[in-house]
Amino acid sequence: MFKYGIDHLTVDKVIAIASGALKAVITDEAKEKVTICRKKVETMASSDAAVYGINTGFGPLCDVQITPEETSKLQENLLITHAVGVGNPIDKTLSKIMMICKVHALCQGFSGVRLEMIERIIYFIENNMLPVVPEQGSVGASGDLAPLSHLFLPLLGEGEFWVNDEILPANEVLASHGLAPLTLMAKEGLGLINGTQFILSHAILGLKKMEYLLDLADVAGAMSLEGFQGSASPFREELHTIRPFKGNLKVAERIRMLLKGSQNVENHLDCERVQDPYSIRCMPQVHGASRNAFNHLNELAEIEMNSVTDNPIVLSETEAISGGNFHGQPLAMVLDYASIAAAELGNISDRRCYLLLEGKYGLPRLLTEAGGLNSGFMIPQYTTAALVTENKSLCFPPSADSVPTSLGQEDHVSMGSISGRKFNQILGNLDKIFAIELMYAAQAMDFRRPNTFSEIIEENFKLVRSKVAKLEEDRVLKDDINILVNMVKNQKFIVA
């Protein structure tokens, strides 16, 4: 059981809560923190002193004080006016992750929203009432204002919910659950839509996907090495302990594990080749660098998911500090770094595909013995080439840009929402690149028979062959590729 606002959240725990594998609750301890903070807000809201976002306007209107009678309307107007997102809806899982992360932040007792509000969001989570959130419109400072507004409009009976794969008006869905719309009170609008949960949810989902793809990169690379009959010596522990980057050490260890017991490796130990091309020999350095970037993003995302990122932060009955915890730059920059790291996994995979086509060291050109009449595997590498170039174009760092908003009050923004979206696009392209490499590697390994490979490599070879037959003569490969892409997406390959 996970306790909102009390326990430490991790990527795996968020995913487990979202899938229903882990129960998350709000305890009496968290309820007390929320209630105490709410009383502080109510005291400030009724005072004559101007406190940003509690009894004043927002952004450039921060110097306009609002009467207690206007407070509720002010907060509701905030959600309504900021719900200006455009584009396709984000994945339903992202909407759920956003709500989980927001509840955890609100339960820490610095945001000042009512317990009733938090309990309604938890009800949404537990009953799969997932708001429809457009993917575009956040600049990633003052929080993810547009997406979070869409996420929480249904609290007011506005906006839309997903019902299975259908989009329905929020008021209809609330009524079907016997729920009445809520009325926002002082500070609650800001507490809901200030925050980095849109950026964070993309980081969390991307991290979970990238973790598997990093392992799969080693598997695909080891299978290509076996098909190419590359050397195992570049992965020796002694080499990597004198340049001990954590990612490099991990990849070298994994490649040794993946090659252990390979008859194919042993059969060419004394061959005349001096060294392999970099895409084979330098997997620990390249895959390892991507692992280092993954570790950095994972570290910062974990800090963020256990932080309070709305504004102002309520400290006492007289003090609410208007700071910048909502600014997305800490995640935006490292998401851009992780995007480059993910793209590089695809770059080196494409090069290994190309190597296997060259017809060297006992492999037939284009991985076919009937070349001329047949093109063999010539053309799928065009697809990997296109995908890696698309990924390179997606590596432009949005965090390096800033467009002032809010009449210059918000004069530097992170654009982290775009960083998060592009990161996941790159990872989606990796699914396709690795699928093609696995297809190539299996074909090359067929030409190394009767040699056998390690147990884990043999199992992955069998997985490929269970769906995709060896290419003897030209055939339509689109279906084969799509089958393997879906296997990668669904994490069917054995990576450990």
Summary of the structure (lengths in Angstrom):
residues: 496
radius of gyration: 26.4
end to end distance: 27.7
largest distance: 86.6
contacts: 1778
relative contact order: 0.12
helix: 58%
strand: 6%
